[in-house]
Amino acid sequence: MPVNKQHDEFYTIDMESGWEVPPGYPQGIEQKILSGGLDEANKRGTRSRLLRFHPGVYTTKPFVHDYWEEVYLVSGDLTVGNDEKGEGGTSFQPNTYACRPPGAYHGPFKSEKGCVLFELHYYDPV
């Protein structure tokens, strides 16, 4: 299966514009697609994205999806496993990493001071 990404050499990422709230996420969590695309209907593709949380934002339910996800915490703080009021959970700092197989429940998430994550999403080759 061909990879759906183009050749991009180093270039400056505009960290101010081009952000959007991903489907199913609350306001205050935004993504910026860097490369590729994920075709969830046909279960193929790969994408690289930045995901950022504004300070104090949290989700209330765990996430689960049918593709692989690798996550690297670039900056800020991220708490995993908070309750529906945004309380509790385990806090992580920059330079931490997660790799989740399809079907793995993860979250909910919150960030006290805001954070930026680098994520890779992909399906297993057919």
Secondary structure in CASP SS format (residue, H / E / C, confidence):
PFRMAT SS
TARGET T0000
AUTHOR 0000-0000-0000
METHOD secondary structure of the structure
MODEL  1
M C 1.00
P C 1.00
V C 1.00
N C 1.00
K C 1.00
Q C 1.00
H C 1.00
D C 1.00
E C 1.00
F C 1.00
Y C 1.00
T C 1.00
I C 1.00
D C 1.00
M C 1.00
E C 1.00
S C 1.00
G C 1.00
W C 1.00
E E 1.00
V C 1.00
P C 1.00
P C 1.00
G C 1.00
Y C 1.00
P C 1.00
Q C 1.00
G C 1.00
I E 1.00
E E 1.00
Q E 1.00
K E 1.00
I E 1.00
L E 1.00
S E 1.00
G E 1.00
G E 1.00
L E 1.00
D E 1.00
E C 1.00
A C 1.00
N C 1.00
K C 1.00
R E 1.00
G E 1.00
T E 1.00
R E 1.00
S E 1.00
R E 1.00
L E 1.00
L E 1.00
R E 1.00
F E 1.00
H C 1.00
P C 1.00
G C 1.00
V C 1.00
Y E 1.00
T C 1.00
T C 1.00
K C 1.00
P C 1.00
F E 1.00
V C 1.00
H C 1.00
D C 1.00
Y C 1.00
W E 1.00
E E 1.00
E E 1.00
V E 1.00
Y E 1.00
L E 1.00
V E 1.00
S E 1.00
G E 1.00
D C 1.00
L E 1.00
T E 1.00
V E 1.00
G C 1.00
N C 1.00
D C 1.00
E C 1.00
K C 1.00
G C 1.00
E C 1.00
G C 1.00
G C 1.00
T E 1.00
S E 1.00
F E 1.00
Q C 1.00
P C 1.00
N C 1.00
T C 1.00
Y E 1.00
A E 1.00
C E 1.00
R E 1.00
P C 1.00
P C 1.00
G C 1.00
A C 1.00
Y C 1.00
H E 1.00
G C 1.00
P C 1.00
F E 1.00
K E 1.00
S C 1.00
E C 1.00
K C 1.00
G C 1.00
C E 1.00
V E 1.00
L E 1.00
F E 1.00
E E 1.00
L E 1.00
H E 1.00
Y E 1.00
Y C 1.00
D C 1.00
P C 1.00
V C 1.00
END
